[in-house]
């Protein structure tokens, strides 16, 4: 993990020094937390909805984040346009397949996004398994999505994640009690974190947004790993005795903003494990 820890540390350092702009297409339930998390780690947030903003935004952004939660009708056009613009302009982009498989519109969008090959896919185990099947990459494990919640274990999604990584050539992050981040060459478990993340809305969505910030300055695997480590550290650090959920959310964002390159390098040595 030593080499990876140093790469993650450099990623955090580079974000702090460059403040990359990330164009985000995310859902209205979590948009505020996504933007604040991106700002906390050192990025700049631009939140958009309209199709005609896709190419201009991708042109000025260092990376793009696309989240398919709480879809509005305009998303049927906007999200594929955003992914297409990212590909044409060679900007890294992150896909969060929230509630994959729930409804025809969501399924249609996710199937269309397949051709644009995201650099990072971040989701819970059920979403990762369902997306792999929607994309026709493997059929043994279907994935059981209940709204935005996972009902499958992180380990059970490993085959699906590998199939997605093989298709995209990028990284896949399976979020859970223990995260797994992988690409076609390596895989890493990330331990730690807090159960309190389940008590706030948008923890997963904002994690995808933060991975997009890190992808602006680093390769896909390192960016996804940096995001996972940052969230495990900040959530673990935020918890205090008899803490309520909203106080936790505030402390969590505070800790994201306080995380520096030296701290995450040390934490990676303890919380990360190559598999």
N, C-alpha and C positions, 0 to 999 in steps of 0.2 A: 504493500500500500504506500510505501514511501514516495515512489515516483508519482503516483496518482495524487497523493496528498499535496505535493508541491505544485502539480498542475492545477488542482482546485484552488489552492492558495493564490496562484498567479491570476487565475480567472477572477477571483474576488478583487484582487488588487487592480486589475485592468478595468473592471467595471467602475470602481471608485474613481479612477483617474480619467476615464473617458465619458462617463454618464451617457450611455447609448440610448437613443430614442427607440422605443418599441411600439409599433402599431398593433393595437389589440382589438380583436373582434370577439367580445365576450358577452356573457348574458347579464341581463339587467338586475338579477338577484345579487350577483357577486361583483359587479363592476367596480364599486367603491373599494372593496378589499383588494381586488386585483391591482388597481392603480396604486393604492397605498403601499402594498407589498413591493411592487416594482420600484417605487420611489425609495422605499426603505433600504433596499439592497444597493441603491446607487444608480438605477436607471431613470429614464424619463418616460412617462406614460402618455400615450395618445389613444383614446378610446373612440372607435368609429362604428357606424352602422350602415352607411349608404354605399351602394355598389360603385358609384362614380368616384368615391374616395379611395378605392382600392389601389389603383396604380400610383396616384400622387402620394399616398401615404407610404406605400412600399418604397417609393423612390427616395423619400427622405429618412426612412427608418433604417436601422441597422439589422432588425429582425422583426418577425411578425408572429403574433399569437392568435390562434383561432380556437374558439371554444363553442361547442354546439348546444349548450344548455339553454333552457327557456327560450326557444326559438320564436321569432316573429316572422311573418310571411316574407318580409324583405330578405331574410337570411338565405332563402333559396337561391337568390341571385348574388347576394353580397359575399357569402363565405367562399364559394368557388372562385369568384372574381379576385378575392384577396389571396387565395392560394395560388391562383394562376399568375398574379402579379409578382408574388414572392419568387416563384419559379423563374419567370421571365427575367427578372432583375437579379437573380441569383442571391437572394436574401434568405438566410436560414429561417425556417418557420416551425412552430410547435403546434401540434394538434392535441386537443383534449376532447375525446369522444364521449362527452357526458351523456349518460343514459342511452348508450348505443343500443339500437334495436327497438327503441320505444317510439312507435309511430312511423308512418310512411314518409313523412317529410324529412325527419331526421335520417332515416335510412337512405333516402335519395341523396341527401347532401353528402353523407359519409361515403357512399359509393362513388360519387363524383370526385371527391377529394383524393381518392386512391391514386389517380393518375399523376398527382402533383408531388407525391412522395415526401411527406414531412421529414424534417431532420430529426425531430424528437416527437414521440408519441407518449403522452403521460395520461394514465388512467388507473382506476382501481382494477382489481383482478377480473371482475365480471365484464367490465367495459373492454378490457384488452382481449379477452377471449371472444366476446361478441364481435368486436371489430375484425379480428382475424377471420372469422367466419363470413361476415358481410363482404369482406374482400376476397373470399374464395381461396384463402391461403391454407386453411386446415379445417377439418370438420369433426375431429374426435371430441373436442371439448366445446360445448355450445356457449357457456356463460349464462348466468342467471341474474339479469339486471332487475333490481326492484327500485325504480326511480333513479336516484343518484347513488344508491347504496350498493356495496358489493355483498354478494352472498357466497362467493367463492374465495378460496385462500390464495394468497400471493403465489405460493409454490405451484398451485394447480394451473396458473396462467403462464408458467415458464415456457412451455412449448409454443403457445400462441405468441408470446412476446418475441421468441426467437424467429418465428415465421414472419412476423411484421418487420423485424430488423433486417432480415434477409431480403425482403421486398424493397424496403426503403433505402437500405444502405446506411441508415442512421441509427439512432439510439431509441430504446424503449424503456420507460420507467414505470414499474408497477408499484403503486402506492398502497401501503397497508401498515400493520403494526411493525413489520420489518419490510423496508422497501427493497426491491431488486431493480438495479439499473444495468442494462446490457446493450451491447452491439454485436456485430458479427465476430469480434475477436476476443471479447472479455465480458465478464459479468461480476457484479459486486452487490453484496448485501449491505444494507445500511440500517443499523440498529439505533435504538434510543427513541426520542420523541416523547409525546404525551397523549394520553387518551382524551385530554381536553380538546384536541383538534376536532374530535367528533361532535363537540358541543357548539361549534360555531359554523355558520354558513359560509362556504367559499374557501375552505382550507385547500382543497384539491385544485380548485380553479385558480386560486392565486399562486399555488405552487407551479402550475403550468406557465403562468405569466412570468414568474421569477426565472424559470428555466429559459424562457425566451430572452430575458435580459442577459443571462450568462452566455447564451448561444451567440450573442452579438460579438463576443470577444474570444470565443473558444470553440473547439470541436464539439460535436453533439454529445458524445459520451461524457466528456468532462463537464460540460454545461449541465447536463441532467444530474450528474453525480453531485455537483456543487449545489444545485437547488435542493436535492434530497437532504444533503448534510446540513445545509443552512436551516431547513425546516425542522429537522430533528433537534438540532442544537437550540434554536430559538424557542421552540415549544417547550422543551425540557427545562430551559432556563427560566421561562416565564411563570411556571407553576409555583404557587405559594399556598400555604395551608388555608383552608376554608375560602378558597377563591371562587368567585362566580364566573360564568362563561364570558360575560362582556368585559370584565376586568382582565380575564385571560387574553382575550383578543387584543386589547390595548397593549398589554405587557408583551405579547408575542410580536406585534409590529415594532414596538420599542426595541426589543432584542434583535430583530432583523436589522434594524438601523444601526445597532451597536456592533454587529459582527464584523470583525476585521480579518485580514488575510492570515495573520499569525494564529489567531484563535481557531479558524476553521481547519488550518493545517494540522494542529494538534488534535482537534476533535476527530478528524478523518482517520487518524492513526488508531483511535480507540473504537470508533463507531463503524468503520468500514471494514469489509472482509471480502477479499477476492474469492470467487467460487469457480 
